[in-house]
Amino acid sequence: TPSLALDWALQLCQLLVYLDQVQSVYRLPFLAPQHVMVAMNGQVQVIDYGFKALFAPNDYGPYGSVAGYSAPGLQQEPPSFASDMYSLGRLLYAVLVKRDLAQSARNLLPLREAVPGISDSFARVIARSAQKDQAKRFRTPAELLSALQQATPTTDGSPSADWLVQAMHVPQAVAAARKTVQQPAASRVELS
């Protein structure tokens, strides 16, 4: 849903802002669905860090990038925050349209058409992040973060619910039951 995608975008963008603030040379050219995990508490985690590219170089593009998600300039230039923001925009598009861009990045619908109910503000942020022309993208991760913070996810203003319930289409009762499950008596430790 747009609400989940915005939450995940904010978390990933905060990582980019942090890397920029500490002047890290580390970049995320490999940012794609297979390198992102969402923990049970909803926290987004980057996994693998593109290391798999060392062992399966034919499966990856330049700098460990993933086809369908990698910025066009990676063929000629090293990764940058501009290329990371492009990958984030492509990742968000893929999440919202439920399509793996590594399999097919052709004939993509405009986001507003592919995701009914997404707000204009959120769709514009994603579109600008994924501009092929680097000069048309956000200049810094902080600028992207500010735009994401100002964006509304949906046109109806519906609140974000439990991410796992939304993602898995599990009834609310199941999610509530998960929170109230107690440990078996045999595994409890009592301190005296």
C-alpha positions in Angstrom: 0.0 0.0 0.0 1.2 3.6 -0.4 1.3 4.0 3.4 3.7 1.1 3.8 5.8 2.2 0.9 6.1 5.7 2.3 7.1 4.3 5.7 9.7 2.1 4.1 10.9 5.0 1.9 11.4 7.2 4.9 13.5 4.6 6.6 15.7 3.9 3.6 16.1 7.6 2.9 17.2 8.2 6.5 20.0 5.7 5.9 21.0 7.7 2.8 21.0 10.9 4.8 23.1 9.3 7.5 25.7 8.1 5.0 25.8 11.5 3.5 26.2 13.2 6.9 29.1 11.0 8.0 30.6 11.5 4.5 30.7 7.7 4.0 32.1 6.4 0.7 29.6 3.6 1.0 26.7 3.6 -1.5 23.7 1.4 -2.2 23.8 0.7 -6.0 22.4 -2.8 -5.2 19.2 -1.4 -3.7 16.5 -3.8 -4.9 13.8 -6.1 -3.3 16.2 -9.0 -2.7 18.5 -6.7 -0.7 15.8 -5.3 1.6 14.1 -7.0 4.5 11.3 -5.8 6.8 11.6 -7.1 10.4 8.5 -8.1 12.4 8.5 -4.7 14.0 8.3 -2.9 10.6 12.0 -1.8 10.6 13.5 -1.9 7.2 16.9 -3.5 7.0 19.4 -3.6 4.1 20.8 -7.1 3.7 23.6 -8.7 1.6 25.1 -5.3 0.8 25.8 -6.5 -2.7 28.4 -9.0 -1.6 26.7 -11.7 -3.6 27.9 -9.9 -6.7 31.4 -11.1 -5.7 30.4 -14.7 -6.0 27.9 -14.4 -8.9 29.2 -11.5 -11.0 27.1 -12.5 -14.0 23.9 -12.0 -12.0 24.7 -8.3 -11.3 25.5 -5.1 -13.1 28.2 -2.6 -12.4 29.1 -2.2 -8.7 26.7 -5.0 -7.7 23.7 -3.2 -9.1 20.5 -5.0 -10.1 19.0 -4.7 -13.6 15.8 -2.8 -13.5 16.8 -0.9 -10.4 20.3 0.5 -11.2 20.8 4.0 -12.3 21.6 4.5 -16.0 24.9 6.3 -15.2 26.5 3.3 -13.4 27.9 2.1 -16.7 30.1 5.2 -16.9 30.4 6.5 -13.3 30.9 5.1 -9.9 27.8 4.9 -7.5 26.7 8.2 -5.9 23.8 9.4 -3.8 22.1 10.3 -7.1 22.3 6.7 -8.3 21.1 5.5 -4.8 18.1 7.8 -5.0 17.3 6.4 -8.4 17.4 2.9 -7.1 15.2 3.8 -4.2 12.6 5.4 -6.6 12.6 2.2 -8.7 12.3 0.0 -5.6 9.3 2.0 -4.4 7.7 1.8 -7.8 8.2 -2.0 -7.8 6.8 -2.4 -4.3 3.7 -0.3 -5.2 2.9 -2.0 -8.5 3.9 -5.5 -7.1 6.3 -6.1 -10.0 9.9 -7.2 -10.1 11.6 -4.8 -12.3 14.6 -7.1 -12.6 12.4 -9.5 -14.6 10.8 -6.8 -16.8 11.2 -3.1 -16.7 9.3 -2.5 -20.0 5.8 -1.2 -20.5 5.6 0.4 -17.1 2.4 2.3 -16.3 2.5 5.7 -14.8 2.3 5.3 -11.0 -1.0 7.2 -10.6 -2.5 4.8 -13.2 -0.9 1.6 -11.7 -1.7 2.4 -8.1 -5.2 3.8 -7.7 -5.5 6.1 -4.6 -1.8 7.1 -4.4 -1.5 10.8 -3.8 0.0 13.1 -6.4 2.6 14.3 -3.9 4.0 10.8 -3.2 3.8 9.8 -6.9 5.8 12.9 -7.8 8.5 12.2 -5.3 8.9 8.7 -6.6 8.9 9.9 -10.2 11.5 12.5 -9.5 13.7 10.0 -7.7 13.7 7.7 -10.6 14.4 10.3 -13.4 16.8 8.9 -15.9 18.5 12.3 -16.1 20.5 12.7 -12.9 20.1 16.5 -13.1 16.3 16.1 -12.6 16.6 14.0 -9.5 16.8 15.3 -6.0 20.2 16.9 -5.3 20.8 15.4 -1.9 19.3 12.6 0.3 18.2 15.3 2.7 16.2 17.0 0.0 14.6 13.7 -0.9 13.8 13.0 2.8 12.2 16.4 3.1 10.0 15.7 0.1 9.0 12.3 1.5 8.1 13.8 4.9 5.8 16.3 3.2 4.2 13.7 0.9 0.9 12.1 1.8 0.7 8.4 0.8 -2.9 8.2 -0.3 -5.6 10.5 -1.6 -8.1 9.4 1.1 -5.8 10.0 4.1 -6.3 6.5 5.5 -3.9 5.7 8.4 -1.2 3.2 8.1 -2.1 -0.1 9.7 0.2 -2.9 10.9 2.5 -3.5 8.0 2.4 -7.3 8.3 -1.4 -7.4 8.2 -1.4 -5.1 5.1 1.4 -7.0 3.3 0.1 -10.5 4.0 -3.6 -9.7 3.9 -4.0 -11.4 7.3 -7.1 -10.6 9.3 -6.5 -8.1 12.2 -7.4 -10.8 14.7 -4.4 -12.9 13.7 -2.0 -10.0 14.1 -3.5 -9.2 17.5 -3.1 -12.9 18.5 0.6 -12.8 17.6 1.1 -10.0 20.1 -0.6 -11.8 22.9 0.9 -15.3 22.5 2.6 -16.3 25.7 5.7 -18.5 26.1 4.9 -22.1 27.2 5.2 -22.5 31.0 8.2 -24.8 30.6 10.3 -22.1 29.0 9.5 -19.4 31.5 12.2 -18.5 33.9 11.3 -17.3 37.4 13.7 -15.2 39.4 13.6 -15.3 43.1 
